[in-house]
Amino acid sequence: MAVPKRRKSKAKRDSRRATHKISAKAYNECEKCGASKEAHRVCTSCGWYKDRYVLPVVEVEA
Ligand SMILES: [Zn+2]
């Protein structure tokens, strides 16, 4: 197995860790109410997810 010749500096190590998991959240429009919602999350304004309402107590304005 390949072995690193030199130990990485603290700056290298820290900058590598600093960039982990940094990304802007993905947003889509809810297909039911058209509000902007986070992708792969329940719509916060109407409770719609996938193909049904998943939040139990949600007032939907007609
Ligand atoms: Zn919605």
N, CA, C, O and the ligand as a Tripos MOL2 file, in Angstrom:
@<TRIPOS>MOLECULE
protein
  249   247    63     0     0
PROTEIN
NO_CHARGES

@<TRIPOS>ATOM
      1 N           0.8370   -1.1920    0.0000 N.3       1 MET1
      2 CA          0.0000    0.0000    0.0000 C.3       1 MET1
      3 C           0.8740    1.2450    0.0000 C.2       1 MET1
      4 O           1.9120    1.2950    0.6600 O.2       1 MET1
      5 N           0.4400    2.2380   -0.7430 N.am      2 ALA2
      6 CA          1.1890    3.4980   -0.8020 C.3       2 ALA2
      7 C           1.1260    4.2130    0.5410 C.2       2 ALA2
      8 O           0.0810    4.2780    1.1870 O.2       2 ALA2
      9 N           2.2670    4.7420    0.9370 N.am      3 VAL3
     10 CA          2.3460    5.4430    2.2160 C.3       3 VAL3
     11 C           2.7790    6.8830    1.9700 C.2       3 VAL3
     12 O           3.7040    7.1100    1.1910 O.2       3 VAL3
     13 N           2.1400    7.8660    2.6090 N.am      4 PRO4
     14 CA          2.5180    9.2620    2.3990 C.3       4 PRO4
     15 C           3.9500    9.5260    2.8350 C.2       4 PRO4
     16 O           4.3800    9.0780    3.8970 O.2       4 PRO4
     17 N           4.6790   10.2530    2.0100 N.am      5 LYS5
     18 CA          6.0820   10.5310    2.3150 C.3       5 LYS5
     19 C           6.2180   11.5550    3.4210 C.2       5 LYS5
     20 O           7.0970   11.4540    4.2770 O.2       5 LYS5
     21 N           5.3250   12.5560    3.3940 N.am      6 ARG6
     22 CA          5.3890   13.6450    4.3670 C.3       6 ARG6
     23 C           4.0430   13.8010    5.0500 C.2       6 ARG6
     24 O           2.9820   13.6200    4.4520 O.2       6 ARG6
     25 N           4.1290   14.1390    6.3020 N.am      7 ARG7
     26 CA          2.9120   14.4410    7.0230 C.3       7 ARG7
     27 C           2.3590   15.7680    6.5120 C.2       7 ARG7
     28 O           3.1000   16.7310    6.3150 O.2       7 ARG7
     29 N           1.0290   15.8000    6.2990 N.am      8 LYS8
     30 CA          0.4000   17.0340    5.8190 C.3       8 LYS8
     31 C           0.4220   18.0840    6.9200 C.2       8 LYS8
     32 O           0.2770   17.7670    8.1000 O.2       8 LYS8
     33 N           0.6050   19.3320    6.5210 N.am      9 SER9
     34 CA          0.6340   20.4240    7.4980 C.3       9 SER9
     35 C          -0.7380   20.6180    8.1380 C.2       9 SER9
     36 O          -1.7560   20.1640    7.6160 O.2       9 SER9
     37 N          -0.7410   21.2990    9.2720 N.am     10 LYS10
     38 CA         -2.0170   21.5670    9.9420 C.3      10 LYS10
     39 C          -2.9370   22.3780    9.0450 C.2      10 LYS10
     40 O          -4.1540   22.1940    9.0420 O.2      10 LYS10
     41 N          -2.3150   23.2990    8.2690 N.am     11 ALA11
     42 CA         -3.1240   24.1270    7.3720 C.3      11 ALA11
     43 C          -3.7980   23.2660    6.3150 C.2      11 ALA11
     44 O          -4.9740   23.4620    6.0090 O.2      11 ALA11
     45 N          -3.0560   22.3100    5.7560 N.am     12 LYS12
     46 CA         -3.6130   21.3970    4.7520 C.3      12 LYS12
     47 C          -4.7380   20.5680    5.3590 C.2      12 LYS12
     48 O          -5.8210   20.4340    4.7880 O.2      12 LYS12
     49 N          -4.4510   20.0260    6.5160 N.am     13 ARG13
     50 CA         -5.4320   19.1870    7.1970 C.3      13 ARG13
     51 C          -6.7010   19.9750    7.5010 C.2      13 ARG13
     52 O          -7.8120   19.5230    7.2240 O.2      13 ARG13
     53 N          -6.5150   21.1650    8.0760 N.am     14 ASP14
     54 CA         -7.6710   21.9630    8.4710 C.3      14 ASP14
     55 C          -8.4670   22.4630    7.2770 C.2      14 ASP14
     56 O          -9.6960   22.5180    7.3240 O.2      14 ASP14
     57 N          -7.7620   22.8300    6.1960 N.am     15 SER15
     58 CA         -8.5040   23.3150    5.0380 C.3      15 SER15
     59 C          -9.2680   22.1730    4.3770 C.2      15 SER15
     60 O         -10.3360   22.3900    3.8060 O.2      15 SER15
     61 N          -8.7310   20.9690    4.4510 N.am     16 ARG16
     62 CA         -9.4590   19.8210    3.9270 C.3      16 ARG16
     63 C         -10.7410   19.6020    4.7380 C.2      16 ARG16
     64 O         -11.8160   19.3990    4.1740 O.2      16 ARG16
     65 N         -10.6140   19.6460    6.0500 N.am     17 ARG17
     66 CA        -11.7950   19.4290    6.8980 C.3      17 ARG17
     67 C         -12.8020   20.5570    6.7690 C.2      17 ARG17
     68 O         -14.0070   20.3490    6.9110 O.2      17 ARG17
     69 N         -12.3010   21.7440    6.5030 N.am     18 ALA18
     70 CA        -13.1900   22.9040    6.4320 C.3      18 ALA18
     71 C         -14.1140   22.8410    5.2290 C.2      18 ALA18
     72 O         -15.2090   23.4020    5.2560 O.2      18 ALA18
     73 N         -13.6800   22.1600    4.1720 N.am     19 THR19
     74 CA        -14.4920   22.1450    2.9560 C.3      19 THR19
     75 C         -15.4880   20.9950    2.9330 C.2      19 THR19
     76 O         -16.3180   20.9000    2.0290 O.2      19 THR19
     77 N         -15.4020   20.1280    3.9250 N.am     20 HIS20
     78 CA        -16.2810   18.9710    3.9380 C.3      20 HIS20
     79 C         -17.7270   19.3910    4.1730 C.2      20 HIS20
     80 O         -18.0160   20.1820    5.0710 O.2      20 HIS20
     81 N         -18.6110   18.8680    3.3770 N.am     21 LYS21
     82 CA        -20.0470   19.0230    3.5670 C.3      21 LYS21
     83 C         -20.5280   20.4730    3.4230 C.2      21 LYS21
     84 O         -21.5530   20.8380    4.0000 O.2      21 LYS21
     85 N         -19.8130   21.2900    2.6720 N.am     22 ILE22
     86 CA        -20.2850   22.6480    2.4410 C.3      22 ILE22
     87 C         -20.9200   22.7220    1.0690 C.2      22 ILE22
     88 O         -20.2380   22.6070    0.0510 O.2      22 ILE22
     89 N         -22.2170   22.9140    1.0440 N.am     23 SER23
     90 CA        -22.8970   23.0970   -0.2350 C.3      23 SER23
     91 C         -24.2070   23.8200    0.0120 C.2      23 SER23
     92 O         -24.7920   23.7320    1.0910 O.2      23 SER23
     93 N         -24.6520   24.5290   -0.9970 N.am     24 ALA24
     94 CA        -25.9170   25.2270   -0.8550 C.3      24 ALA24
     95 C         -27.0510   24.2080   -0.8680 C.2      24 ALA24
     96 O         -26.9870   23.2010   -1.5730 O.2      24 ALA24
     97 N         -28.0840   24.4790   -0.0820 N.am     25 LYS25
     98 CA        -29.2200   23.5810   -0.0620 C.3      25 LYS25
     99 C         -29.9630   23.6260   -1.3980 C.2      25 LYS25
    100 O         -30.0840   24.6810   -2.0210 O.2      25 LYS25
    101 N         -30.4480   22.4800   -1.8200 N.am     26 ALA26
    102 CA        -31.1970   22.4250   -3.0770 C.3      26 ALA26
    103 C         -32.6640   22.7470   -2.8010 C.2      26 ALA26
    104 O         -33.2750   22.2080   -1.8790 O.2      26 ALA26
    105 N         -33.2040   23.6300   -3.6160 N.am     27 TYR27
    106 CA        -34.6100   23.9950   -3.4560 C.3      27 TYR27
    107 C         -35.4080   23.6800   -4.7130 C.2      27 TYR27
    108 O         -34.9340   23.8580   -5.8350 O.2      27 TYR27
    109 N         -36.6040   23.2180   -4.5010 N.am     28 ASN28
    110 CA        -37.5200   22.9860   -5.6160 C.3      28 ASN28
    111 C         -38.8480   23.6400   -5.2980 C.2      28 ASN28
    112 O         -39.0820   24.0860   -4.1740 O.2      28 ASN28
    113 N         -39.7090   23.6930   -6.2920 N.am     29 GLU29
    114 CA        -41.0590   24.1690   -6.0360 C.3      29 GLU29
    115 C         -41.9290   22.9790   -5.6530 C.2      29 GLU29
    116 O         -41.8530   21.9060   -6.2510 O.2      29 GLU29
    117 N         -42.7650   23.2070   -4.6270 N.am     30 CYS30
    118 CA        -43.7210   22.1770   -4.2430 C.3      30 CYS30
    119 C         -44.6960   21.9620   -5.3940 C.2      30 CYS30
    120 O         -45.2240   22.9190   -5.9600 O.2      30 CYS30
    121 N         -44.9310   20.6990   -5.7350 N.am     31 GLU31
    122 CA        -45.8310   20.4500   -6.8740 C.3      31 GLU31
    123 C         -47.2910   20.6550   -6.5100 C.2      31 GLU31
    124 O         -48.1460   20.7250   -7.3940 O.2      31 GLU31
    125 N         -47.5860   20.7520   -5.2270 N.am     32 LYS32
    126 CA        -48.9700   20.9670   -4.8030 C.3      32 LYS32
    127 C         -49.2960   22.4430   -4.6380 C.2      32 LYS32
    128 O         -50.2880   22.9250   -5.1840 O.2      32 LYS32
    129 N         -48.4550   23.1730   -3.8790 N.am     33 CYS33
    130 CA        -48.7890   24.5600   -3.6030 C.3      33 CYS33
    131 C         -47.8600   25.5350   -4.3080 C.2      33 CYS33
    132 O         -48.0950   26.7430   -4.2690 O.2      33 CYS33
    133 N         -46.8080   25.0380   -4.9510 N.am     34 GLY34
    134 CA        -45.9220   25.9000   -5.7260 C.3      34 GLY34
    135 C         -44.9330   26.6950   -4.8940 C.2      34 GLY34
    136 O         -44.1460   27.4690   -5.4390 O.2      34 GLY34
    137 N         -44.9640   26.5130   -3.5710 N.am     35 ALA35
    138 CA        -44.0330   27.2380   -2.7210 C.3      35 ALA35
    139 C         -42.6340   26.6440   -2.8610 C.2      35 ALA35
    140 O         -42.4760   25.4740   -3.2090 O.2      35 ALA35
    141 N         -41.6240   27.4640   -2.5860 N.am     36 SER36
    142 CA        -40.2580   26.9790   -2.6310 C.3      36 SER36
    143 C         -40.0200   26.0720   -1.4350 C.2      36 SER36
    144 O         -40.2980   26.4480   -0.2970 O.2      36 SER36
    145 N         -39.5080   24.8850   -1.6920 N.am     37 LYS37
    146 CA        -39.2430   23.9610   -0.5900 C.3      37 LYS37
    147 C         -37.9020   23.2930   -0.7980 C.2      37 LYS37
    148 O         -37.3790   23.2450   -1.9110 O.2      37 LYS37
    149 N         -37.3430   22.7730    0.3030 N.am     38 GLU38
    150 CA        -36.0920   22.0530    0.2110 C.3      38 GLU38
    151 C         -36.3030   20.7330   -0.5260 C.2      38 GLU38
    152 O         -37.3020   20.0480   -0.3070 O.2      38 GLU38
    153 N         -35.3750   20.3860   -1.3860 N.am     39 ALA39
    154 CA        -35.4670   19.1250   -2.1050 C.3      39 ALA39
    155 C         -35.3750   17.9540   -1.1350 C.2      39 ALA39
    156 O         -34.6020   17.9950   -0.1770 O.2      39 ALA39
    157 N         -36.1520   16.9240   -1.3790 N.am     40 HIS40
    158 CA        -36.1870   15.7120   -0.5540 C.3      40 HIS40
    159 C         -36.6440   15.9920    0.8720 C.2      40 HIS40
    160 O         -36.3010   15.2550    1.7970 O.2      40 HIS40
    161 N         -37.4300   17.0740    1.0490 N.am     41 ARG41
    162 CA        -37.9940   17.3790    2.3620 C.3      41 ARG41
    163 C         -39.4870   17.6220    2.1860 C.2      41 ARG41
    164 O         -39.9570   17.9580    1.0990 O.2      41 ARG41
    165 N         -40.2190   17.4460    3.2780 N.am     42 VAL42
    166 CA        -41.6390   17.7360    3.2460 C.3      42 VAL42
    167 C         -41.8380   19.2260    3.0050 C.2      42 VAL42
    168 O         -41.1030   20.0500    3.5480 O.2      42 VAL42
    169 N         -42.8200   19.5660    2.2020 N.am     43 CYS43
    170 CA        -43.1390   20.9690    1.9600 C.3      43 CYS43
    171 C         -43.5750   21.5970    3.2770 C.2      43 CYS43
    172 O         -44.4850   21.0950    3.9360 O.2      43 CYS43
    173 N         -42.9350   22.6820    3.6560 N.am     44 THR44
    174 CA        -43.2240   23.2920    4.9540 C.3      44 THR44
    175 C         -44.5100   24.0990    4.9460 C.2      44 THR44
    176 O         -45.0410   24.4240    6.0080 O.2      44 THR44
    177 N         -45.0200   24.4310    3.7620 N.am     45 SER45
    178 CA        -46.2300   25.2440    3.7380 C.3      45 SER45
    179 C         -47.4970   24.4090    3.6070 C.2      45 SER45
    180 O         -48.5550   24.8380    4.0680 O.2      45 SER45
    181 N         -47.4250   23.2190    2.9860 N.am     46 CYS46
    182 CA        -48.6440   22.4210    2.8810 C.3      46 CYS46
    183 C         -48.4770   20.9860    3.3810 C.2      46 CYS46
    184 O         -49.4640   20.2590    3.4830 O.2      46 CYS46
    185 N         -47.2630   20.5680    3.6900 N.am     47 GLY47
    186 CA        -47.0600   19.2300    4.2240 C.3      47 GLY47
    187 C         -47.0470   18.1310    3.1830 C.2      47 GLY47
    188 O         -47.1520   16.9530    3.5240 O.2      47 GLY47
    189 N         -46.9210   18.4970    1.9190 N.am     48 TRP48
    190 CA        -46.9300   17.5160    0.8380 C.3      48 TRP48
    191 C         -45.5500   16.8680    0.7110 C.2      48 TRP48
    192 O         -44.5250   17.5480    0.7440 O.2      48 TRP48
    193 N         -45.5450   15.5400    0.5640 N.am     49 TYR49
    194 CA        -44.2890   14.8760    0.2390 C.3      49 TYR49
    195 C         -44.5570   13.6850   -0.6650 C.2      49 TYR49
    196 O         -45.4410   12.8770   -0.3780 O.2      49 TYR49
    197 N         -43.8150   13.5670   -1.7410 N.am     50 LYS50
    198 CA        -43.9510   12.5100   -2.7500 C.3      50 LYS50
    199 C         -45.3180   12.5500   -3.4280 C.2      50 LYS50
    200 O         -45.4470   13.1280   -4.5070 O.2      50 LYS50
    201 N         -46.3290   11.9550   -2.8260 N.am     51 ASP51
    202 CA        -47.6300   11.9580   -3.4860 C.3      51 ASP51
    203 C         -48.7810   12.0770   -2.5020 C.2      51 ASP51
    204 O         -49.9260   11.7480   -2.8100 O.2      51 ASP51
    205 N         -48.4480   12.5550   -1.3140 N.am     52 ARG52
    206 CA        -49.5180   12.6660   -0.3310 C.3      52 ARG52
    207 C         -49.1410   13.6940    0.7350 C.2      52 ARG52
    208 O         -47.9900   14.1170    0.8400 O.2      52 ARG52
    209 N         -50.1620   14.0880    1.5350 N.am     53 TYR53
    210 CA        -49.8990   14.9600    2.6700 C.3      53 TYR53
    211 C         -49.4160   14.1030    3.8120 C.2      53 TYR53
    212 O         -50.1020   13.1660    4.2200 O.2      53 TYR53
    213 N         -48.2390   14.4110    4.3380 N.am     54 VAL54
    214 CA        -47.6700   13.5650    5.3800 C.3      54 VAL54
    215 C         -47.7060   14.2230    6.7590 C.2      54 VAL54
    216 O         -47.4670   13.5630    7.7700 O.2      54 VAL54
    217 N         -48.0070   15.5280    6.8020 N.am     55 LEU55
    218 CA        -48.1330   16.1740    8.0900 C.3      55 LEU55
    219 C         -49.5750   16.0580    8.5590 C.2      55 LEU55
    220 O         -50.4900   16.4260    7.8230 O.2      55 LEU55
    221 N         -49.7980   15.5550    9.7680 N.am     56 PRO56
    222 CA        -51.1480   15.2330   10.2500 C.3      56 PRO56
    223 C         -52.0710   16.4450   10.3700 C.2      56 PRO56
    224 O         -53.1930   16.4090    9.8640 O.2      56 PRO56
    225 N         -51.6260   17.5110   11.0250 N.am     57 VAL57
    226 CA        -52.5100   18.6510   11.2420 C.3      57 VAL57
    227 C         -52.0130   19.8400   10.4240 C.2      57 VAL57
    228 O         -51.1550   20.6070   10.8600 O.2      57 VAL57
    229 N         -52.5660   19.9650    9.2520 N.am     58 VAL58
    230 CA        -52.1780   21.0680    8.3770 C.3      58 VAL58
    231 C         -53.4150   21.7250    7.7980 C.2      58 VAL58
    232 O         -54.2480   21.0620    7.1800 O.2      58 VAL58
    233 N         -53.5330   23.0080    7.9960 N.am     59 GLU59
    234 CA        -54.6540   23.7390    7.4220 C.3      59 GLU59
    235 C         -54.3050   24.1190    5.9910 C.2      59 GLU59
    236 O         -53.3480   24.8530    5.7460 O.2      59 GLU59
    237 N         -55.0850   23.6150    5.0600 N.am     60 VAL60
    238 CA        -54.8650   23.9460    3.6550 C.3      60 VAL60
    239 C         -55.9160   24.9580    3.2250 C.2      60 VAL60
    240 O         -57.1120   24.6660    3.2240 O.2      60 VAL60
    241 N         -55.4700   26.1160    2.8700 N.am     61 GLU61
    242 CA        -56.4050   27.1630    2.4730 C.3      61 GLU61
    243 C         -56.9310   26.9130    1.0710 C.2      61 GLU61
    244 O         -56.1740   26.6410    0.1390 O.2      61 GLU61
    245 N         -58.2460   27.0100    0.9460 N.am     62 ALA62
    246 CA        -58.8840   26.7260   -0.3410 C.3      62 ALA62
    247 C         -58.7340   27.9170   -1.2920 C.2      62 ALA62
    248 O         -59.2080   27.8640   -2.4270 O.2      62 ALA62
    249 ZN        -46.5970   22.6180   -0.7300 Zn       63 ZN63
@<TRIPOS>BOND
     1     1     2 1
     2     2     3 1
     3     3     4 2
     4     3     5 am
     5     5     6 1
     6     6     7 1
     7     7     8 2
     8     7     9 am
     9     9    10 1
    10    10    11 1
    11    11    12 2
    12    11    13 am
    13    13    14 1
    14    14    15 1
    15    15    16 2
    16    15    17 am
    17    17    18 1
    18    18    19 1
    19    19    20 2
    20    19    21 am
    21    21    22 1
    22    22    23 1
    23    23    24 2
    24    23    25 am
    25    25    26 1
    26    26    27 1
    27    27    28 2
    28    27    29 am
    29    29    30 1
    30    30    31 1
    31    31    32 2
    32    31    33 am
    33    33    34 1
    34    34    35 1
    35    35    36 2
    36    35    37 am
    37    37    38 1
    38    38    39 1
    39    39    40 2
    40    39    41 am
    41    41    42 1
    42    42    43 1
    43    43    44 2
    44    43    45 am
    45    45    46 1
    46    46    47 1
    47    47    48 2
    48    47    49 am
    49    49    50 1
    50    50    51 1
    51    51    52 2
    52    51    53 am
    53    53    54 1
    54    54    55 1
    55    55    56 2
    56    55    57 am
    57    57    58 1
    58    58    59 1
    59    59    60 2
    60    59    61 am
    61    61    62 1
    62    62    63 1
    63    63    64 2
    64    63    65 am
    65    65    66 1
    66    66    67 1
    67    67    68 2
    68    67    69 am
    69    69    70 1
    70    70    71 1
    71    71    72 2
    72    71    73 am
    73    73    74 1
    74    74    75 1
    75    75    76 2
    76    75    77 am
    77    77    78 1
    78    78    79 1
    79    79    80 2
    80    79    81 am
    81    81    82 1
    82    82    83 1
    83    83    84 2
    84    83    85 am
    85    85    86 1
    86    86    87 1
    87    87    88 2
    88    87    89 am
    89    89    90 1
    90    90    91 1
    91    91    92 2
    92    91    93 am
    93    93    94 1
    94    94    95 1
    95    95    96 2
    96    95    97 am
    97    97    98 1
    98    98    99 1
    99    99   100 2
   100    99   101 am
   101   101   102 1
   102   102   103 1
   103   103   104 2
   104   103   105 am
   105   105   106 1
   106   106   107 1
   107   107   108 2
   108   107   109 am
   109   109   110 1
   110   110   111 1
   111   111   112 2
   112   111   113 am
   113   113   114 1
   114   114   115 1
   115   115   116 2
   116   115   117 am
   117   117   118 1
   118   118   119 1
   119   119   120 2
   120   119   121 am
   121   121   122 1
   122   122   123 1
   123   123   124 2
   124   123   125 am
   125   125   126 1
   126   126   127 1
   127   127   128 2
   128   127   129 am
   129   129   130 1
   130   130   131 1
   131   131   132 2
   132   131   133 am
   133   133   134 1
   134   134   135 1
   135   135   136 2
   136   135   137 am
   137   137   138 1
   138   138   139 1
   139   139   140 2
   140   139   141 am
   141   141   142 1
   142   142   143 1
   143   143   144 2
   144   143   145 am
   145   145   146 1
   146   146   147 1
   147   147   148 2
   148   147   149 am
   149   149   150 1
   150   150   151 1
   151   151   152 2
   152   151   153 am
   153   153   154 1
   154   154   155 1
   155   155   156 2
   156   155   157 am
   157   157   158 1
   158   158   159 1
   159   159   160 2
   160   159   161 am
   161   161   162 1
   162   162   163 1
   163   163   164 2
   164   163   165 am
   165   165   166 1
   166   166   167 1
   167   167   168 2
   168   167   169 am
   169   169   170 1
   170   170   171 1
   171   171   172 2
   172   171   173 am
   173   173   174 1
   174   174   175 1
   175   175   176 2
   176   175   177 am
   177   177   178 1
   178   178   179 1
   179   179   180 2
   180   179   181 am
   181   181   182 1
   182   182   183 1
   183   183   184 2
   184   183   185 am
   185   185   186 1
   186   186   187 1
   187   187   188 2
   188   187   189 am
   189   189   190 1
   190   190   191 1
   191   191   192 2
   192   191   193 am
   193   193   194 1
   194   194   195 1
   195   195   196 2
   196   195   197 am
   197   197   198 1
   198   198   199 1
   199   199   200 2
   200   199   201 am
   201   201   202 1
   202   202   203 1
   203   203   204 2
   204   203   205 am
   205   205   206 1
   206   206   207 1
   207   207   208 2
   208   207   209 am
   209   209   210 1
   210   210   211 1
   211   211   212 2
   212   211   213 am
   213   213   214 1
   214   214   215 1
   215   215   216 2
   216   215   217 am
   217   217   218 1
   218   218   219 1
   219   219   220 2
   220   219   221 am
   221   221   222 1
   222   222   223 1
   223   223   224 2
   224   223   225 am
   225   225   226 1
   226   226   227 1
   227   227   228 2
   228   227   229 am
   229   229   230 1
   230   230   231 1
   231   231   232 2
   232   231   233 am
   233   233   234 1
   234   234   235 1
   235   235   236 2
   236   235   237 am
   237   237   238 1
   238   238   239 1
   239   239   240 2
   240   239   241 am
   241   241   242 1
   242   242   243 1
   243   243   244 2
   244   243   245 am
   245   245   246 1
   246   246   247 1
   247   247   248 2
@<TRIPOS>SUBSTRUCTURE
     1 MET1         2 RESIDUE 1 A MET
     2 ALA2         6 RESIDUE 1 A ALA
     3 VAL3        10 RESIDUE 1 A VAL
     4 PRO4        14 RESIDUE 1 A PRO
     5 LYS5        18 RESIDUE 1 A LYS
     6 ARG6        22 RESIDUE 1 A ARG
     7 ARG7        26 RESIDUE 1 A ARG
     8 LYS8        30 RESIDUE 1 A LYS
     9 SER9        34 RESIDUE 1 A SER
    10 LYS10       38 RESIDUE 1 A LYS
    11 ALA11       42 RESIDUE 1 A ALA
    12 LYS12       46 RESIDUE 1 A LYS
    13 ARG13       50 RESIDUE 1 A ARG
    14 ASP14       54 RESIDUE 1 A ASP
    15 SER15       58 RESIDUE 1 A SER
    16 ARG16       62 RESIDUE 1 A ARG
    17 ARG17       66 RESIDUE 1 A ARG
    18 ALA18       70 RESIDUE 1 A ALA
    19 THR19       74 RESIDUE 1 A THR
    20 HIS20       78 RESIDUE 1 A HIS
    21 LYS21       82 RESIDUE 1 A LYS
    22 ILE22       86 RESIDUE 1 A ILE
    23 SER23       90 RESIDUE 1 A SER
    24 ALA24       94 RESIDUE 1 A ALA
    25 LYS25       98 RESIDUE 1 A LYS
    26 ALA26      102 RESIDUE 1 A ALA
    27 TYR27      106 RESIDUE 1 A TYR
    28 ASN28      110 RESIDUE 1 A ASN
    29 GLU29      114 RESIDUE 1 A GLU
    30 CYS30      118 RESIDUE 1 A CYS
    31 GLU31      122 RESIDUE 1 A GLU
    32 LYS32      126 RESIDUE 1 A LYS
    33 CYS33      130 RESIDUE 1 A CYS
    34 GLY34      134 RESIDUE 1 A GLY
    35 ALA35      138 RESIDUE 1 A ALA
    36 SER36      142 RESIDUE 1 A SER
    37 LYS37      146 RESIDUE 1 A LYS
    38 GLU38      150 RESIDUE 1 A GLU
    39 ALA39      154 RESIDUE 1 A ALA
    40 HIS40      158 RESIDUE 1 A HIS
    41 ARG41      162 RESIDUE 1 A ARG
    42 VAL42      166 RESIDUE 1 A VAL
    43 CYS43      170 RESIDUE 1 A CYS
    44 THR44      174 RESIDUE 1 A THR
    45 SER45      178 RESIDUE 1 A SER
    46 CYS46      182 RESIDUE 1 A CYS
    47 GLY47      186 RESIDUE 1 A GLY
    48 TRP48      190 RESIDUE 1 A TRP
    49 TYR49      194 RESIDUE 1 A TYR
    50 LYS50      198 RESIDUE 1 A LYS
    51 ASP51      202 RESIDUE 1 A ASP
    52 ARG52      206 RESIDUE 1 A ARG
    53 TYR53      210 RESIDUE 1 A TYR
    54 VAL54      214 RESIDUE 1 A VAL
    55 LEU55      218 RESIDUE 1 A LEU
    56 PRO56      222 RESIDUE 1 A PRO
    57 VAL57      226 RESIDUE 1 A VAL
    58 VAL58      230 RESIDUE 1 A VAL
    59 GLU59      234 RESIDUE 1 A GLU
    60 VAL60      238 RESIDUE 1 A VAL
    61 GLU61      242 RESIDUE 1 A GLU
    62 ALA62      246 RESIDUE 1 A ALA
    63 ZN63       249 GROUP 0 **** ****
